[in-house]
């Protein structure tokens, strides 16, 4: 089985589980959503959110603005109270320059490189004036890894595949004007996490995880992992603080870098 070819389907199945959308929203996510809405320029009247999930952002956009939420999860869209469309980020069902602004919040980190490149082109095609992106800040994909209890495969249950620091975010879309904001706070020791995975097999636990190799939802998570997590939590007291997310608003006056052209 080709893991890369099945990854998107596994992610879709994961985010079509109702429990993913009815759980309580973390305060950190509320803060991120609030900052995202606050970054919307006043001179926008139409907005598309790609990968809107259950509407934590789009439901908070002023009613005076025409807002459409797009997601591949019909389950998530049930909680969106604005205009909504089922769709895919690489084939947005809208004409060119349809919306003053396009938002992609917590979407790009889930995509492989080819899909990411094509998605960036679609955002550019549909946006008339602005694009607003939000991604995890300096999160290594393996920081979220769990381990399948059936076949032993280690994977990100969220399907995270990309790493973003400030430089990469600023170069994702070339524009004459950018506004960068940060949201959330976390104490991270990623290399300690990786050490625990490699040496002790200490991987995280994430309910509703689905292995992209064998489709099992059984995880390997035992006493050793719990003990190592407690040790890490103590050591994190001495770790530096960094943001959870980086947000960037781009004014659409650009051409993409050659490296971001649509893959054949």
N, C-alpha and C positions, 0 to 999 in steps of 0.2 A: 504494500500500500504506500503511495506517495504521500508523505506527511504534509508537504507544502500544499498539494492540491486539495487535501481534505481539511486543512486548517480553517478556511473560511466557513465551510459547512458546519464544523464543530462549534465555531464561534456563534453562528446563527442559531444553532440549537441551544447553546448556553443562554443566549440573551432572549430566547423565546420562552424561557421558564418564568412563570408568573412571579415566583418568589424573588426574582432579581429586581422586580419593579415595585413590589408592595411593601418592602422593608423600609424601616425608618431611614430618613436621609441624614447622613452625618453632618455635623456642624461645619466641618471643613468643606464639604461639597456645597453646602448652602452659601458659604462665603465665596467659593469659586464662582457659583452661578450668579451671585449678586454682583461680583466684580465684572463678570462677562457682560451682563446687562448694562452696567454703568459705563462700559466702554463703547457702547453703540452711539455713533455720532448723531447729533440732533437733526442733521439734514438728511436722514434716511426715512423713507416712508414704506419701503417694502423689504422684507427680510426672509431669507431661507435659512433654516438650520438643518444641516446635513448630519445625520446620526443623532437625532434629537432625543432618543430614548423615551423616557416617560414624561418628558416635558419640563424638567426641573428648570430649564432656562427659558424656553420659548413661551411657557405658560405665564412667565413673569414680564414679558415684553409688553409695553404700553398698548392698550387696546386701540389707540389711535393709529397704530402702525399695522399694515397688512403683513401677517406673519404666517409662514408655512413650515411645518415640521416634516422632515423626511427620515424614514428609518426602514430597515429591512425586517424589523420585528413587529408583527401585527399585535403581539401581546403588549409591547411597550406603547404602541400608538393608542391603545385604549385609554391611556391616562393623559393624553394630549388634548387640550381643550381649544386649540386653534385649528386652522386649516391643516390637514395632514395627508400625506401621500406615502404609500409603500414604495420603496425604490432602493437603488444601489448607488453608492458614491462614485462609481466609475462610469455610470450611464444615467446622469441626472435627466429626468423627463421634462426638461424645460428648455425653451429657446434661449439663444445667446442674449446676454445682458438683460435678463428678465427681472432681476432683483437688485435694488440699490446695494444690498449687503448680503454676504453669505457667511454663515458661522459654521465652523467645524470644531466642536469642543469635545475633547477626549475621543477622537476618531482615528487620527493619523497613526498613533502608536500601534494600532491593531493590524496595520497593513504591511504586506511584504513590499520590497522596494519597487517592483513593477507596478503594483496596484497603487502605491503611494504616488508615484510619478503621474499616473493617469488620473488619479483623484485630484491632484493639484491643478492639472490642466482643466478638469471639469469645473472646479471652483472658479478658475479664471474665466472660463467661457460664460458661466451663468451670472457672475457678479458684474454689476455696472460700475460700482464706485469703491466698495470696500470688501475686504476679506478679514475675518477675525478667527484666529486659530488658538486653541488651548490644548496643551499636551503635558504629560508628566515631565518634571524638570530633573534631568540627570538621573533618570531611573534606568538601570540596566535591566533588560528583559528577564534575566535569570533571577532577579530579586523577588519575583512573584512566583517562581517555580514551585510546583507540587510534583509528587512522584506517584505514578500509577502503581497500585498494589497488585495489578494483574500481570502486566508485561514489563514493569520497571522503567518505563519511559518517563523522563522529566520534562515538564512543559509548563507554560504559562496558562492558567485556566481562563485568563482574560484574553488570551491570544496576543499579548504584547510582543512586538517584534522589532521595535525601533527605539533608538536612544536619541534624546534631544537635549542639547545644552543651548545656551543663549546664541552662540555663533551659528549653530545649525539652524535654529529657528529663524534667525534674521536672514539667512540665506535661502530658506525654503522658497520664498517668493521675493523677487527683486522688485522693490518699489522706491519711490522718491521720498516717501514719508511713512514712518513706522512709529507706533507707540507700544512699548513693552511694559507689562505689569507682571507681578508675581502674586501667588496666592498660596495660603497654607504654610505650615511649618512642620518639619519632621527632623528627627535625629536619625541619621542613616549611617550604618557601617556595612556597606555593600560587600566589601571584600571579606569581612568576617562571615557574612551570610554565605558567600561562595565557598569559603573554607569549610564551613559546616556541611555544606552539600557534598563536597568532594570527599572529605575525610571521614565524616560520620554518617553521611546519607541523611542529613537532617533537613528535610524539606517541609514547607509550610502546609497548612490544611486549608482548603477552600471548598465549602459546600457547593454542590452542583457542578463540580469539575467533570469534564468529559475528555478522556484521553484521545488525542488525534491519531494515535497509532492503532489502538484496539477498541476504541469506543467504550471502554469500561469507565464507570464512575466510582470505582473503589480506589482509595488512596492508601499509600504506605505512610503511616503516621503513628509513631509509637512513643514509648516513655523516653527514649534517647532524644528524640526530636523535641519533646516538651522540655526536657532538662536543658538542652542546648539553647532553646528559645529564652528560657529564664536567665541563663548566663548572658545572652546577648542583650536582653532588656536591662540588665544591671550595667553592662559596659557602655550602653548607649547614653547613659547619664553623662559620660565624658566626651561624647561625640559632638561635633559641630552641628549647628542648626542650618538647614537649607529649606527653600520653598518646596512645596509639593508640586506646584504647577507653574508653568510660564505661559502667559497670554500675549499674543502679538496682533495688533491691528495694522493691516497693510492698506494703503491707499492705492487703488488699482490704476497705475500708470507705468506699466512695465512690460517686459518680455521675459519669458522663462530662460534660465540658464540652459545651455545645450544639454547638460546632464539630466535635466528634468523633462526632456521631450518625451512624448508618448512612446512607450516601448512597442516594438513590432511583435 
